[in-house]
Structure formats: C-alpha cells, structure tokens
C-alpha cells in the first residue's frame, strides 16, 4: 500500500504525483531505480537513459525534460527509442514527471540547469583565429 500526501485542497504533491506517473509509464524501460535497467531495456537497440546521472538530468532546464517527455528523445538530440508521451499524458502529468526526473540527481554539488546561461546553437571560431 502506498500513501501519498495531499495539501489542504486535496491536490497531490507534484513530486509524488510525478513519481506515480513515472511508475505507471516509465519503469518498463528506465526501471524502478531509474537507471535504465527496466524489463525492456535489454531488448532495445539503445539502452534507456540513467536518469539518476546528474550530468544527464541536472544540466538541462525542466522545460527541456518536459519537451523530451512530450515529443520523444529526438526533441533534444537524444535516442529516437524514447517515445513521445504528449498524446498519452496531460500537461500537468508531464510537468510533474519532469520535476520528478530532475529530482533524481541527488548530488548536492550539481546546480540545477535552470541556473545555467543559455547555450549557443551555432558557434564560430573567434576572430582573428577564423580560418
């Protein structure tokens, strides 16, 4: 039996709801431990992402994680094996599961990606080294 905490209005805590959505939709590939060790992982051409790896989950803002969940892996240049859940999950489900995935980075030395400077999409060699 699993008991979840709700606020005074009966709304489920977003992280707990995100975990519930993860357990219902993601553990077959990512595994209950979120390390890419689910039952289907061995049969996939690309191993599912280890969502406890802070380099993978902490560097990107939560909006990027939401985009990957909504549109699939290619949304952020990741594996096409990661399916899109935009037609399966509601916007609040996607927001909550993305928040939950971001919480899986337990290393306190990793700064959330929301604090990073935006990355340039195109770069060139700096002048005068341009060749």
N, C-alpha and C positions, 0 to 999 in steps of 0.2 A: 504494500500500500504506500503510495506517495502522497504527501500532503504539501500543498503549496500555500504560500502566504498571499493574502489579498489585502488591499488597502481598505479604507473605511467605505469606499464606494463599491467594493466587491471586484475591483479590477485586479487582475493578476499582475504581479511584479514583472516588468518587461524581461529581465534576465531569466526568471523562472519560466516564463512563457516561451522565451527563445530556446531554452533547453528542451522544453516539451516539444516544440516544433522540430528541433534538431533530432530528438529521439524518434519522432514519427516519420521523418523524411530523409535523414542523412546517415544514420548509423549503418545501413546496409553497405555503404561504400567507405565512409570515413571511420566507422567503428564507434563503439560506445566510448572509447578513450579518445576519440577524435584524432588519432594518429595515422589514419589511412589504412587501418587494419580490419575493415569490415568484412563480412562474409563474401561480398562480391569483389573485393579488392584484387584477389589473385587472378580472377578471370578477366579483368580489364586490361586493355593494351597499355595504359598508363596508370601507375599507382595513384590513388587519390591523395590529395594534399594532407600533410600532417598539420592540422590546424592548431596544434599546441606549439608549433615552431614560431617563435616571436618574430623572426625575420619575415616570415610569410604573412602573419596576421596583424602585427603591430605597425608595420611601416605604412600601410595604406589607410586613408581615412575610411570611416564606416560607410560612406557613400559608395566607395569602390567595392567593398564587400557586398553591399546591397545590390550593386549592379551585376556582380558575378552570380549571386543567387538568382536574381530576376532574369538575366539574359544568358547565363551559362559562362563557362570558362573563357571562351574567346573574347568576351567583353573586355577583359583586362589582359589579353595575351596569354591566357592560361590554357590548359588542355581542353580540347573540344569534347572530351569524355564527360566533363562536368556539364550536366544538363541544365536547362533553364527551368526555373520554378515560377516564373511570372504569371503563368496561367493556372497554377496549382495553389499557390499561396496568396493570401491577401497582403496588401501593403504593410499592415501592422505586423503580420507574421514575418515578413521579410525583414522589416526594421528590427524586430525583437531577436530573430535568429542571427542577424548580422551583429547585433550588440553582444549576443552570447558568444559568437565565434571570436569577436575581438577580446572578450574577457578570458579566453583560454590561454593567452600569453600571461604566465604567472611571474615572469622575471621582472622585478621592480626597477631594473636598470633600463628597460625599454620604455621609450617615450611614445605615447600614442601618435599615430600618423597624422592626426588632426593638427598637431603642432608643427609639422614639417612645412618647409617652404614648398610651393608648387614646383614640380619638376618640369623642365622644358621638354616639349615634344620633339623639337628639332634643334640640333646644335651644329655649329661650325667651328672650325679652328679659329682661335683668336688672331686678329691682326697683330703683328706682322708675320706670324708663322703660317699664314694661309698659303697652301700650295695647290 
